[in-house]
Amino acid sequence: MKSAEDVESYLMRLDLPYETIKPGIWIVKLTREQNLAVSIAGPVVAFRIKVMDLPGAVQRESLYQALLTLNTNEMVHGAFGLEGDAVVIVHALELENLDFNEFQAVIDDMAMAIGKHYPRLAEYFHGRSAAPSASA
């Protein structure tokens, strides 16, 4: 059975700066602006990264539609979601079978999703009504 020590060893192997908040909870510094939370929650390892704050109420409905479309067409394992007043990406893996390659793939996938989709999502902050396309 894998444990917090295994997750921490994976974090060390990634060679990314990270901080242990408390046992079973880490903050990984992906870039200057991107902090990824990794935590053990029962039998799963949960990953969460903030993408952006929600825009004003005017653009929220079309943003929600875009996020749902991205979840359907672009996010294979993780998903965009809302947490308070922020758009986040979340992902979870079973701790019991976790291996380093899977751990690294989730982190890479989340960082890639932000890089790929942030420009489109940022349009909702500039008053443009960017209707989601079928290929989002």
Residue pairs with C-beta under 8 A, 6 or more apart in sequence:
1 95
1 96
2 95
2 96
2 97
2 98
3 95
4 23
4 24
4 40
6 98
7 24
7 26
7 38
7 40
7 45
7 95
7 98
7 103
8 20
8 26
10 98
10 100
10 103
10 104
11 18
11 26
11 28
11 38
13 100
14 28
14 104
14 107
16 28
16 29
16 30
17 28
17 29
18 26
18 27
18 28
18 29
18 38
19 26
19 27
19 29
20 26
21 27
24 39
24 40
25 37
25 38
25 39
25 40
26 37
26 38
26 39
27 35
27 36
27 37
27 38
28 35
28 36
28 37
28 38
28 107
29 35
30 36
30 49
30 107
30 111
31 111
34 49
34 111
34 114
35 49
35 50
36 47
36 48
36 49
36 107
36 110
37 46
37 47
37 48
37 49
38 45
38 46
38 47
39 45
39 46
39 48
40 46
40 95
41 92
43 94
43 95
43 96
44 92
44 93
44 94
44 95
45 92
45 93
45 94
45 95
45 98
45 103
46 90
46 91
46 92
47 78
47 89
47 90
47 91
47 92
47 93
47 106
47 107
47 110
48 83
48 88
48 89
48 90
48 91
49 88
49 89
49 110
49 111
49 114
50 83
50 86
50 87
50 88
51 80
51 86
51 87
51 88
51 89
51 114
51 117
51 118
51 121
52 86
52 87
52 118
52 121
52 122
52 125
53 85
53 86
53 87
54 60
54 63
54 82
54 85
54 86
54 87
55 63
55 124
55 125
58 127
59 124
59 125
59 127
59 129
60 124
62 124
62 129
62 130
62 131
62 132
63 87
63 121
63 124
65 131
65 132
66 120
66 121
66 124
66 130
66 132
66 136
67 80
67 81
67 87
67 121
69 132
69 133
69 134
69 136
70 80
70 117
70 136
71 79
71 80
73 134
73 135
73 136
74 113
74 116
74 117
74 136
75 89
75 113
76 109
77 91
77 106
77 109
78 89
78 90
78 91
78 106
78 109
78 110
78 113
79 89
79 90
79 91
80 87
80 88
80 89
81 87
81 88
81 89
81 90
82 88
87 121
89 110
89 113
89 114
91 106
91 109
91 110
93 102
93 103
93 106
120 130
120 136
123 130
124 130
